Amino acid sequence: ASFTISLRTVDNITVMIKLRPSVSPSCQIRVKNITRPELKIKPGENVTFTFTCSTPEKYFIMEIQKNIDCVSGPCPFGDVHLYPPGLPRLNRTFIWDVKASTKAGLELKFSTPWLRQIEPGETCPDVVSYNISSCIDTATVNIGTFCRNGSVSRIKLLGGVIMSLQLPWDSPLTTSGFNIANRASIKRLCIIESILKGESSVTLMSPNYPLSFPEDELMTWQFVIPSNMRASVFFHNYSLSNCERKEERVEYYLPGSFSNPEVFKLSDSQPANIAGSFNLSLQGCDQDAQNPGILRLLFQVVVQHPQVDENVTHLVDLSKEWNMTVTIHFEGWPSRIPLMSEPICLICKNPRTCDRVLTLVSGAVYKISFLCKDLSRLRITAEKGISCVDIRWCQRKIYSLLVPKVITQLPIRLHKFIWKLLAPDLINIEITSPSLKLQQHVPEQRCNTSYSYSIVSATPETELNVGVFCPGGSIEKIQMRNNITISLKTFGKGFLNESNHQDLKMSFVPHIKDECTFTVSPDPKAKVYLQTPNWPYGLPPYVSISWYVVVPSKQVAHLGFSKDRMGIACETGRAYVNIKEEILGAEETVRREDELLPKPRNMYHDFWVNVSNCKPVDKTQLTLQFWVTFADKQIDLGVIIAVVAGAGVLMAIGLTVCCVKKKKKKSQNPMVGVYNPNVNTQVPGKQGLFTKGRKNNESHVYAVIDDAMVYGHLLKESNGSVAPEVDVYRPFDGPIGSLPPSPPPFSFRKDIKRSPNTEEPLPLTDTDHDTYTFAHQKSGQSEDSGDTNEKNNADTSTSLLENKEQDDLAE
C-alpha cells in the first residue's frame, strides 16, 4: 500500500520516518523507485511512498513535530489536533514545541479522564504517554511523564513548553486530549492541579525527578478536594541539596488555618486530616557551585472519608512507665512497604499530625485517634528495657514481664512486646513462670496458645536462640548468662482474654556455670519433649546446657533420647552427654560424641541432663532432643518377701543371742591374759611420737581394764585357783626406765555398775599401745570384746611381726 503525506506551509509541521534503534534495515522506504532507510517531509511538501515489507511497524517509527511561535505572533490557542491525517500505522510521537515569553504563562488543560504522573522508566498500561517539559530561555526542565486516567487536570507553565504524545501503531486515539490556553505570568516554574473525588490518592514528583529540582526555583501543586473529605500528605522519597543561601522548604495553604502559609521542612511530618482543598509549594535554594547536591521529592496525597469516630480519642498514659516505646503501625511493618494504591490507615497524635507509623515514648501522656476504616490492619509493637545498675538492689527485686493494661485496652491488636534484659558481669538472668509454667515449642509438641515467647541470649560475639515457649507446660525456671531478649508474639484475637493470666517473672541471680539451665517439673500424666537451643542450627561451639528434672516421690521417670547418636564429629575438644540422679553416691552416665547415647532408662530421683558441645567440624551440628514420662512406682513382690524373710531372720537371731547371754552369765569364767615376755613392747620407728621419756609420760597407765582379763601366771595360788579382787587398781611403784617395764599385776572388775559421776575413759591412740598377747579359754568361754578390739586396732599401720623385723634392721 502507498501513503501520501501533504503538509501545508502554514502549519509548520515536519514528519520524520526512521528505523527503530537496533533494528536491521531489512525493510526500506521506496519513493519514486528509490529505496531509503528514512524519510523526512518538510512543511509545504507532498510525498507519496511505500514500504518494501508488509509489516513496517516492526521496523519504523514516526515523529510529527509542530512548532508554535507565540513570541513573534499570535498563539493558536484551543484544542490541539493530531495532524496531518492519513499517516501510516507506525509507532508515532506527536511533538508540540511552543515558544512563549517568560512574562506570560501557558496552560495545558486536559480532557477527562485526565492524567497520572509516573516515575521515569515506568510504562503506561495502554502505552499512551505524555511528556511535558518547560523551556525557560535556553534551559529545559522535565515537568514529568504522565499516563491517561488520573487526577492531574491542568498544568500551568512559565515560558515555552514542549509537549509530546506517544502512541502505539495500533492505537485508536484520534485526538490529543488537551488544549492550550494563554494565562498571565504565574511567577514560578509551574503549577500542577490535581482534582481528587471520593476516596483516592495521587502520587506526584518534583520536576526533573529523580534528578535535581532547578536551583532557587518555586513550584506549586494545587489539590481540589471536596470539603467533606479529609486529605493527608506523605513524603515517601526526598533528598536535599547543599544550600549557600536560603533554605529548602515546603509551604502549605491550608483551609481554616490562621497562619498561612505554614512552613515545613522536608524532614518534618507533613500535615494530615486536611478538610478540603489546599496548596503545597516546593521552594529551592541557592546551591553550592562546587557541590550542589540534589533536591528532589516524591510524595503522596491520600483522600479519605472522615471516620465515624474521628473525634474519638484514646488516652495512652505512659507517664509511669520507664524505658519503653510503643509503636502503632500498619501490618507487615517494617519489612513490608505498603503499596501506594493500598487503603491507608493513619494514626494521629493531634488533629494535624498523622502518619502510617506512630511511636510513643514512656514518661508522657498521649491522646491519639485513628483515620482508618479497618483497624484490624493496624498493629502494636512495644519494647521495654530492664537493666541492673546496682547489684545490691536488683538482686533483691523480682520483675513482672507483663503487657501493660494501657496497651491491651487500645482497639489495636498487639503484634509483639519485646523485653530487653541487660545483666552486668557475674550476674545472670532467671526467668520463671510459677503457675502456668512454660512449654517448649517442638515438632512433636507444638504450641497452640494465643501467644508465645521467643527467648534469645546474646553477647557482642554470639547469639543463642534459646527457643520458643508458650504457657501451659512443665518448665518452671530458665537461668541464662549474658543479655536476654524476650519477645512475646500474639496469634489471633485470643490474647486479649488470656493477657490477664500472664505470670512470667524475671530476676537477676548469681553467676551460673552453664550457658543455660532449665528447671523442669513435668505433669506426671504428660510426655514432655525437650530440645537443645538454637534448633535446628545446632549449639554454638563449647556451649553447655543443663536440665534439672524434678521427679515426684511416688513416681519414677522414664528418660529417653530421640536418636541413637549425637550426630557430630569434633574438630577440637569433646562433646558429652551427662546424666546423674540428685542423690548421694549416684552413678553418673557419660557419653561422648563418638558413642551411642544411653538407652531409655528409669530415674527414681530428681536428675540432671547436661549437654556440652565441642567445636564441630564443618557441616555437622549438635542438636539433641529427649523426652520424659512418668509412672507410679511399683513395689516388687520379691522385695516384699525378702523384707518379711529378713525380719524373721533378725527375730530368730535376737532370740538366740538372748538365750546365749543368759547361759553365759551362769557358766562364765574369767578369761586369762598371759604376758609374753619375749615380745618387744617398744614400737620401732615411732620413737618420735613420744615427746617425753618413759619416766615422764603415762604410757604405763592403763585406762581400760577388761572385766575378764587376768594374768594367771602371776596370781595363781598353791591350789591353782584364781581369786580376783574386785574394783581395785594397784599402781606401779617401782623404778621407771626408758623402755616399757613388765606389766604390773592387775586387779579385776566384774559386773560392777558405773557411777554416774565416773568419767568415760579416753580411747587409746596409736602412740599409746603397749603390746600384749592374750590367751583365751577354750571352748565354752564367751568372747565379747573381739569386735571392739578389731575396731580399736584398725588404725595401727604396722603389725607386730613388722615391728620385730624393723627392730632387727635398726640394730
HELIX and SHEET records of a PDB file:
HELIX    1   1 THR A    9  ASP A   11  5                                   3    
HELIX    2   2 PRO A   56  LYS A   58  5                                   3    
HELIX    3   3 LEU A  375  ARG A  377  5                                   3    
HELIX    4   4 ILE A  391  CYS A  394  1                                   4    
HELIX    5   5 LYS A  405  THR A  408  1                                   4    
HELIX    6   6 PHE A  495  GLU A  498  1                                   4    
HELIX    7   7 SER A  499  HIS A  501  5                                   3    
HELIX    8   8 LEU A  637  SER A  667  1                                  31    
HELIX    9   9 GLN A  687  LEU A  689  5                                   3    
HELIX   10  10 GLY A  712  LEU A  715  1                                   4    
HELIX   11  11 ASP A  766  ASP A  768  5                                   3    
HELIX   12  12 GLY A  786  ASN A  792  1                                   7    
HELIX   13  13 LEU A  800  ALA A  810  1                                  11    
SHEET    1   A 4 SER A   2  SER A   6  0                                        
SHEET    2   A 4 ASN A  46  PHE A  51 -1                                        
SHEET    3   A 4 ILE A  29  VAL A  31 -1                                        
SHEET    4   A 4 ILE A  34  ARG A  36 -1                                        
SHEET    1   B 8 LEU A  39  ILE A  41  0                                        
SHEET    2   B 8 ILE A  13  LEU A  19 -1                                        
SHEET    3   B 8 PHE A  60  ASP A  69 -1                                        
SHEET    4   B 8 ASN A  91  LYS A  99  1                                        
SHEET    5   B 8 GLY A 160  LEU A 167 -1                                        
SHEET    6   B 8 SER A 129  ILE A 136 -1                                        
SHEET    7   B 8 ALA A 139  ARG A 148 -1                                        
SHEET    8   B 8 LEU A 115  ILE A 118 -1                                        
SHEET    1   C 9 GLY A  78  HIS A  81  0                                        
SHEET    2   C 9 THR A 175  ALA A 184 -1                                        
SHEET    3   C 9 ALA A 104  PHE A 110 -1                                        
SHEET    4   C 9 VAL A 152  LEU A 158 -1                                        
SHEET    5   C 9 CYS A 190  ILE A 195 -1                                        
SHEET    6   C 9 LEU A 218  VAL A 224  1                                        
SHEET    7   C 9 PHE A 278  GLN A 283 -1                                        
SHEET    8   C 9 ARG A 249  TYR A 253 -1                                        
SHEET    9   C 9 GLU A 262  PHE A 264 -1                                        
SHEET    1   D 4 SER A 200  MET A 205  0                                        
SHEET    2   D 4 GLY A 293  GLN A 304 -1                                        
SHEET    3   D 4 ARG A 230  SER A 241 -1                                        
SHEET    4   D 4 ILE A 274  ALA A 275 -1                                        
SHEET    1   E 2 CYS A 243  ARG A 245  0                                        
SHEET    2   E 2 ASP A 286  GLN A 287 -1                                        
SHEET    1   F 4 HIS A 314  ASP A 317  0                                        
SHEET    2   F 4 VAL A 365  LEU A 371 -1                                        
SHEET    3   F 4 LEU A 346  ASN A 350 -1                                        
SHEET    4   F 4 THR A 353  ASP A 355 -1                                        
SHEET    1   G 8 LEU A 358  VAL A 361  0                                        
SHEET    2   G 8 MET A 324  PHE A 330 -1                                        
SHEET    3   G 8 LEU A 378  SER A 387 -1                                        
SHEET    4   G 8 ARG A 413  LEU A 422  1                                        
SHEET    5   G 8 ASN A 483  THR A 490 -1                                        
SHEET    6   G 8 TYR A 451  ALA A 458 -1                                        
SHEET    7   G 8 GLU A 463  PRO A 471 -1                                        
SHEET    8   G 8 LEU A 438  GLN A 440 -1                                        
SHEET    1   H 9 ILE A 398  SER A 400  0                                        
SHEET    2   H 9 LYS A 505  PRO A 510 -1                                        
SHEET    3   H 9 ILE A 427  THR A 432 -1                                        
SHEET    4   H 9 ILE A 475  MET A 480 -1                                        
SHEET    5   H 9 CYS A 516  VAL A 520 -1                                        
SHEET    6   H 9 SER A 544  VAL A 549  1                                        
SHEET    7   H 9 PHE A 607  SER A 612 -1                                        
SHEET    8   H 9 TYR A 576  GLU A 581 -1                                        
SHEET    9   H 9 THR A 589  ARG A 592 -1                                        
SHEET    1   I 4 VAL A 528  GLN A 531  0                                        
SHEET    2   I 4 GLN A 625  ASP A 632 -1                                        
SHEET    3   I 4 GLN A 555  PHE A 561 -1                                        
SHEET    4   I 4 ARG A 601  MET A 603 -1                                        
SHEET    1   J 2 CYS A 570  THR A 572  0                                        
SHEET    2   J 2 LYS A 615  PRO A 616 -1                                        
END                                                                             
